[in-house]
Amino acid sequence: MAHLKRLYLIRHGKPSATWGGDDDDPGLDEAGQAQANAARDWLMALPPDEQPTMVVSSPLRRCRETAIPTAEALGVEIEVDPRVGEIPTPAALSPEERGPWLRKSFAGTWAEIEGDLDYDAWRREIAASLASRGNTAVFSHYVATNAVVSQLMGVPQVLAFRPDHASITILETDGETLTLVEKGREATTGVL
């Protein structure tokens, strides 16, 4: 039997702007920077055999900035992986239409999301991309985290839970199969 490795799926810290705002790729605000440091501290306090040895991030700035303290503490480069990025928005939508599209999507199932691609297949692809990793900190997004958690829980709903900023969801992998160990801290408000 293969040795199980830990994988940490971390939602980015609080951004300086929310989706639908003027900045389509905001960095972290002061609270988000503190959350990024807190995530690093939590990860570095793990037993040595459970600590991440690699850091992976969505291409978006808020995730990369959340990943920086952990990567620096580990002395590793951040691997940017678009597969753990934000949910792809249909090409026909304007920036102003993205918010209503997301809200409608959140209320349904993965198969019901309207758009240019098969979003149920998109969530399976994210989970599969993580299964081959181990001892890795992956900095991602609210919807991408839900994609993985809902897939592993076997539920069709888009919102399997509400990960807070810098929430850390713990997964395990044997290199092929991914399992959910513990969902991260949940937010008390909606997506911010």
Secondary structure, 3 states (H helix, E strand, C coil): CCCCEEEEEEECCCECCCCCCCCCCCCECHHHHHHHHHHHHHHHCCCCCCCCCEEEECCCHHHHHHHHHHHHHHCCCEEECHHHCCCCCCCCCCHHHHHHHHHHHHCCEHHHCCCCCCHHHHHHHHHHHHHCCCCEEEEECHHHHHHHHHHHHCCCECCCCCECCCCEEEEEECCCCEEEEECCCECCCCCC
